[in-house]
Amino acid sequence: MNFGYARISTDRGQDTAAQIDALRAAGCERMFEERASGGRWDRPELHRMLDQLRNGDVVIVWKLDRLSRSLKDLLSIMEKIDAAGAGFRSLTEAIDTTTPAGRMMMQMVGVFAEFEREMIRERTRAGLERARKKGRHPGRKPKLSDDQRREIRDLVRSGKRTEAEAARLFNVHRSTISRVMREAAPDAAA
């Protein structure tokens, strides 16, 4: 039996229609669709498909990165497919592991995909470092100013407020107050 696996990322506003059409045209009899990051291992539809594989089945994807974005995970998935006696085909990269040349090609494509991912990470890290050098700090803005943090430490240390009361007073979660107090621990020793 030919199993089709279609995946889209949850945050991109995409749908699986184009993938499903291509998989049906390739002869897929059973479809498994998922909205999840390719970097995550906890994808229920992927695991459901892998559990159903039998000798002679073939897993077909529209593109290799639909199956996984990590070489380690890709190789793990490929081992599970192989252990079930099943094959694998990627329509876009023309990979077919039912042949020796296809198995070699899949491994090479996986290596290049991992290389590209690492290059993206490296460029992202370099961009963040440049931003920091220019005084920009990406990410969420702190909920509390330095003055508010000092005031919280003073209130809690003096016993005027508990951590829970300070959290309500400053409209933050109790764990935020706990972090403020932990950050202050070296100040207390000084």
C-alpha positions in Angstrom: 0.0 0.0 0.0 1.2 3.5 -0.7 1.0 5.9 2.3 1.0 9.7 1.7 2.3 12.0 4.4 1.5 15.7 4.0 2.7 18.3 6.6 2.5 22.0 7.0 3.9 24.3 9.6 1.3 25.6 12.0 2.3 29.3 11.7 2.6 29.9 8.0 -1.1 30.1 6.9 -0.6 27.2 4.4 -2.8 24.2 3.6 -2.0 20.7 2.4 -4.1 20.8 -0.8 -1.2 20.9 -3.3 0.7 18.1 -1.4 -2.4 15.9 -1.3 -3.1 16.4 -5.0 0.5 15.4 -5.9 0.3 12.4 -3.5 -3.0 11.2 -4.9 -1.5 11.5 -8.4 1.5 9.4 -7.3 -0.9 6.6 -6.3 -1.3 7.1 -2.5 -4.2 5.1 -1.1 -4.0 6.3 2.6 -3.2 9.9 3.5 -1.9 11.3 6.8 -2.0 15.1 7.2 -0.4 17.1 9.9 0.0 20.7 11.1 3.3 20.7 13.0 6.8 21.9 12.7 9.2 19.5 10.9 11.7 19.9 13.7 9.3 18.3 16.2 9.3 14.6 16.9 5.9 14.5 18.6 3.8 14.4 15.5 0.9 12.0 16.1 -0.1 11.4 12.4 3.5 10.6 11.5 3.7 8.0 14.3 0.3 6.6 13.4 1.5 6.1 9.8 4.8 4.5 10.9 2.9 2.1 13.2 0.7 0.9 10.3 3.6 0.2 7.9 4.0 -3.4 6.7 6.4 -5.2 4.4 6.1 -3.8 0.8 4.4 -0.6 1.8 5.8 2.7 0.5 5.7 6.1 2.3 5.5 9.0 -0.2 6.0 12.7 0.5 5.8 15.7 -1.8 9.1 17.0 -0.6 11.8 15.6 1.8 11.4 18.5 4.3 7.7 17.5 4.8 9.0 14.4 6.6 11.6 16.0 8.7 13.9 19.1 9.0 16.5 17.4 11.1 18.9 14.9 9.6 18.9 12.9 12.9 15.1 12.7 12.9 15.1 11.9 9.1 17.5 9.0 9.6 15.5 7.8 12.5 12.3 7.9 10.5 14.0 6.2 7.6 15.2 3.4 9.9 11.6 2.8 11.1 10.4 2.7 7.5 13.2 0.3 6.6 12.6 -1.9 9.7 9.0 -2.3 8.7 10.2 -3.5 5.3 8.7 -0.5 3.6 10.2 1.9 1.1 10.2 5.7 0.8 9.7 8.1 -2.1 10.0 11.9 -2.3 8.3 13.3 -5.4 10.2 16.6 -5.6 13.7 15.2 -5.0 13.0 12.0 -7.0 14.2 9.8 -4.2 13.1 6.2 -4.1 14.7 4.0 -1.4 13.4 0.9 -3.0 16.6 1.0 -5.1 20.2 1.2 -4.0 20.8 4.4 -5.9 17.7 5.9 -4.3 19.0 5.1 -0.8 22.3 6.7 -1.6 20.6 9.8 -3.0 18.3 10.1 0.0 21.3 10.1 2.4 23.0 12.8 0.3 20.0 15.0 0.1 19.5 14.6 3.9 23.1 15.8 4.5 22.6 18.9 2.3 19.3 19.7 4.0 21.0 19.6 7.4 23.9 21.7 6.1 21.4 24.4 4.9 19.6 24.4 8.2 22.9 24.9 10.0 23.8 27.8 7.7 20.5 29.4 8.5 21.2 29.0 12.2 24.6 30.5 11.7 23.3 33.5 9.8 20.6 34.0 12.4 23.1 34.0 15.3 25.3 36.5 13.4 22.4 38.8 12.8 21.4 38.7 16.4 25.0 39.4 17.5 25.1 42.4 15.1 21.8 43.7 16.6 23.1 43.4 20.1 26.3 45.3 19.2 24.0 48.1 17.9 22.2 48.1 21.2 19.0 46.3 20.1 17.9 43.3 22.1 15.4 41.1 20.2 12.7 39.3 22.1 10.0 40.2 24.5 10.4 43.4 26.5 10.9 42.9 30.3 7.6 43.3 32.2 9.3 45.0 35.1 11.7 48.0 35.0 14.9 48.1 37.0 13.2 50.4 39.5 10.3 48.0 39.9 12.6 45.1 40.5 14.4 47.1 43.2 11.1 48.0 44.8 10.0 44.4 44.8 13.2 43.2 46.4 12.9 45.9 49.1 9.2 45.0 49.8 9.8 41.3 50.0 13.1 41.5 52.0 11.6 43.9 54.5 8.6 41.7 55.0 6.1 44.3 54.0 4.8 42.0 51.2 5.1 38.3 50.4 6.2 37.2 46.9 2.5 36.4 46.1 1.3 39.8 47.2 4.1 41.5 45.2 3.0 39.5 42.1 -0.6 40.7 42.5 0.6 44.3 43.2 2.8 44.4 40.0 0.4 42.3 38.0 2.9 39.6 37.1 3.1 35.9 37.7 4.5 34.6 41.0 7.4 33.0 39.1 8.5 36.4 37.8 8.8 37.6 41.4 10.7 34.4 42.3 13.2 35.1 39.5 13.6 38.7 40.6 14.4 37.5 44.1 16.9 34.8 42.8 18.6 37.4 40.6 19.0 39.5 43.7 20.6 36.8 45.8 24.2 37.9 44.9 23.1 41.5 46.0 22.1 40.2 49.4 25.5 38.6 50.0 27.3 41.9 49.1 
